[in-house]
């Protein structure tokens, strides 16, 4: 049995007994019933995931997966491909958006080279990034498969390995991404797995104009026509129209689910990875917390397809794991409500006698 198969077989549903214990406790807190709303819903989720009424969330890691895309040659992004390795160096220096927001959230940022089209061996040798490079960027999916099936499996398994390697220092995982042109494969994955037209799910990414957006839609349509990815086979979809970092994100989600750890899924690219993960292992969905809803128009469609309701809606469109980092304090708040707020009995507070 492969690592991927073993991981999928390990993923169990949330524990209903722990969910019920959490609900019973929250039902009796010394406040109007369920008056903290979705924080209390999230407390039930955390109890079911962690099998505890004191779910640990203090050790937090944002896994930012980086990879390049051959489809960038089709003019689908405002930025050149060399920005990807440049941003990896910025992550390592601590100067990116994700670094600032992770510091605020008390989270570590772990950068993984899944397929950057540059030699980052110096950073890996210095222990500043994790090297899981599958290739020097994907092929141009508008002309043929983005990668081989074997590479797609390797990308997902690399993400699983990262989750397992970080297990000793992560109670709460979060996913992030970096890769010029990666909203294009993400939109293609959404179109195929959600059964939607590319025009419905394709957005402006880094801020392209109307003409570039129309081109981007045509590129995705051509990629799907050329490759004919099978929506019943998520590895085929990843191989035909995906990205190495998207596969890595899917693997982190599967690995976190197998470890029974919650995983905050960031924006459009991360949710494309979540679509792959949940198509491979539907029970992985029970370990995902949707951090936010991005400005990419396809993100809502992705989240509705997965049955996820985001915690935040702040018009974000950066990626990197920024929205997931922002949502970490909300997850901690939910855990604290569950474990620290006293019940009526514990607080010696009289209950309501009204209707």
C-alpha positions, 0 to 999 in steps of 0.5 A: 500500500502506498503512502497516499493509500495508507494515509487515506485509510487512516482518516476517520470521521470526527468523534461523535461522542466528543462532539456531543460532550462539547455540545452538552457543555456549551449548552450549559455555559453561563450565558444566553444559549448559543449566544457566541454563535459560530464560535460555539459551533467551531468549539464542537468541531474542535472537540470532534477533531481533537477528541478533547474538551480542551483542544490544543491549538497553541502550536501553530504552523502555516505551511506555504507551498511554492511552485511554478506553472508552465501556463504562465507562458500564456500571459495569464498573470501580471507578474513574471515567473521569477517573482516566485523564487524572489518571494520565497527569499522574502518569506525566508527573510520574514518580510512578506505578508504571511510573515507579518500576520503569522507573527501576530498570530504566534505561528511559524511559517514553513516554506516548502519548495514543491516545484519552483523553477529555480535552484533553491538548494542553498536555502534548503541546505541551510534549513530555511525551507523544506525541499520537496521539489517534484520538478522545475515548474509544471508543463504548460497545461494549455498544450498538454498535461501539467505533470505526469500521474506519477508526479501528481502522486508524488506531490500529494505524498510530499505534502503528507510527508510535510504534515508528518514531519511537522506533527511534533510542533503543530497542533493547528495547521494552516495552508498557504501558497506561492506561485505565479499563475497558480489561480489558473490551474486552481480555476481549472480544478474548480471547473472540472470538479464542481462541474462549472464553466471556466468563465464562472470560476475564473477571476482576476488573480493578481489584478489582470484587466478585462482582455487578460481575463478573457484570455485566461478563460480561453486558456483554461477552456483549452487546457480542459479540452486538450487534456480531458481530465476525469472528474471522477479521478482527482489524481488525473485532474491534478496531473492534467490541470493542476500544480505541484504546490496544489498537490502539496496542499492537498497532501498537507490536508490529508496528513493533518486529517490522518493526524487528527489535527485541524487545518485552516485552509486559506484562499483560492489556491489552497481550496483547490488543494482541498477539493483534490484532498476531499475528492480523494478522501471525503472524510478529510472534509471534517478536519478543514476549517475554511479561513476566509472567502477571497475575492476570486469569484470561484472561491465561493463556488469551491466552498459551496461545493465542499460545504464549507462556510468561511470564518472571515470575508475581508476581500483578501486575494494575496494567498501565502496563508494570510487569511488562515493566519488571521483566522487562527485567533478565532480558532483559539477563541473557540477553544477557549470558550469551550474550555474556559467559560464556566457553566451555570452550575460551575459559576453559581449563576441562576438560569433563565426562567423565561420562555 
